[in-house]
Amino acid sequence: MNNSTTKIVYSFLFIILVAVLGSVFVALGMNWFGTLDRPSEWVPNVLIPIVWSVIYLTFAIVFYLWNKNGEVPQNVVWLALANGVLNVVWCLVYFTLNQLLFGLIFIILNLIFAILLWNQIYNSNKTYAYFLSIYPIWLCVATCLNLATWILN
């Protein structure tokens, strides 16, 4: 495999790992989550995995194209890795460990890193940034829902 192909494979594997680990941690906490009071403005449960799937697929496509057509800036790679780790940790803390306040702290950190990531992508490739705008926007929604759930419980 050439260097570009290796980077594409690693990108896909990391995205899949984040998606799978996050899904496992969420599934482990769904019984507990079902007992929580949630705001009336809660998004339909069916929408949440669809949005995350679109986000992961968009990242996979962007990183594929970026690696195929050139070098992904190192700061983008590190911020993407940090976002993946924070996403998984949030799923673990919030759903599996049932910690609403610590989940709120981690999702706020994730949102900050998502904005930093988006900004770095925007500075490097505006087209890719527009496609990935869904990620920080969705994290804003998720952070608000996390905050509301913490307040209500």
C-alpha positions in Angstrom: 0.0 0.0 0.0 1.2 3.5 -0.7 1.2 6.3 1.9 -2.1 7.8 0.7 -3.9 4.4 0.8 -2.5 3.7 4.3 -3.8 7.1 5.6 -7.2 6.4 4.1 -7.4 3.0 5.7 -6.3 4.4 9.1 -8.9 7.2 8.8 -11.7 4.7 8.0 -10.6 2.4 10.8 -10.6 5.2 13.4 -14.0 6.5 12.3 -15.4 3.0 12.5 -13.8 2.5 15.9 -15.3 5.7 17.3 -18.7 4.8 15.9 -18.7 1.2 17.3 -17.3 2.1 20.7 -19.8 5.0 21.0 -22.7 2.8 20.0 -21.7 0.1 22.5 -21.4 2.6 25.4 -24.8 4.1 24.4 -26.5 0.7 24.2 -25.1 -0.2 27.6 -26.9 2.8 29.2 -30.2 2.8 27.3 -32.2 1.3 30.1 -31.0 3.9 32.5 -31.4 6.7 29.9 -35.1 5.7 29.5 -35.8 6.5 33.1 -34.6 10.1 32.8 -36.8 13.1 32.6 -36.1 14.8 29.2 -37.1 18.2 27.9 -40.2 18.4 25.7 -38.0 19.8 22.9 -36.1 16.4 22.7 -35.4 15.3 19.2 -37.0 12.1 18.0 -34.9 9.1 19.2 -34.8 7.7 15.6 -33.1 10.9 14.4 -30.0 10.6 16.6 -28.3 7.5 15.1 -29.2 8.8 11.6 -27.5 12.2 12.3 -24.4 10.4 13.8 -24.2 8.1 10.8 -24.3 11.1 8.4 -21.6 12.7 10.4 -19.3 9.7 10.4 -20.0 9.1 6.7 -19.2 12.7 5.9 -15.9 12.6 7.8 -15.0 9.3 6.0 -15.7 10.9 2.6 -13.8 14.2 3.5 -10.8 12.3 4.8 -10.8 10.0 1.8 -10.9 12.9 -0.6 -8.3 14.9 1.3 -5.9 11.9 1.6 -6.4 11.1 -2.0 -5.8 14.6 -3.3 -3.1 15.7 -0.9 -1.9 15.8 2.7 -4.4 16.4 5.6 -2.8 19.1 7.8 -1.3 17.6 10.9 -3.3 20.0 13.2 -6.6 18.7 11.5 -5.5 15.1 12.1 -4.8 15.7 15.8 -8.0 17.6 16.4 -10.0 14.9 14.6 -8.4 12.3 16.9 -9.1 14.4 20.0 -12.8 14.7 18.8 -13.1 11.0 18.3 -11.7 10.3 21.8 -13.9 12.9 23.4 -16.9 11.5 21.7 -16.2 8.0 22.9 -15.5 9.2 26.4 -18.7 11.2 26.5 -20.7 8.1 25.5 -18.9 6.1 28.2 -19.4 8.7 31.0 -22.9 9.8 30.1 -24.6 6.5 29.1 -22.5 3.7 30.6 -21.4 5.4 33.9 -24.7 7.4 34.2 -22.9 10.6 35.0 -24.9 13.6 33.8 -22.7 16.4 35.1 -19.5 14.8 34.0 -21.1 14.0 30.6 -22.0 17.7 30.3 -18.4 18.6 31.0 -17.1 16.2 28.4 -19.6 17.2 25.8 -18.7 20.9 26.3 -15.0 19.9 25.8 -16.1 18.0 22.7 -18.0 21.0 21.4 -15.0 23.3 21.9 -12.7 20.8 20.1 -15.3 20.4 17.3 -15.3 24.1 16.8 -11.5 24.2 16.8 -11.5 21.3 14.3 -14.0 23.0 12.0 -12.1 26.2 12.1 -8.8 24.4 11.1 -10.6 22.6 8.3 -12.2 25.9 7.1 -8.7 27.5 7.0 -7.4 24.6 4.9 -10.3 23.7 2.7 -13.6 25.7 2.8 -15.5 23.1 0.8 -14.7 20.3 3.3 -15.6 22.6 6.1 -19.1 23.3 4.7 -19.8 19.6 4.4 -18.6 19.1 8.0 -20.6 21.9 9.5 -23.2 19.4 10.6 -20.7 18.2 13.3 -20.4 21.3 15.5 -24.0 22.2 14.8 -25.2 18.8 16.0 -22.9 19.0 19.1 -24.5 22.3 20.0 -27.9 20.6 19.9 -26.6 17.6 21.9 -24.9 19.9 24.4 -28.2 21.7 25.0 -30.1 18.5 25.4 -27.4 17.2 27.8 -27.7 20.4 29.9 -31.5 20.2 29.9 -31.4 16.6 31.0 -28.9 17.4 33.8 -31.1 20.3 35.0 -34.3 18.1 35.0 -32.7 15.2 36.8 
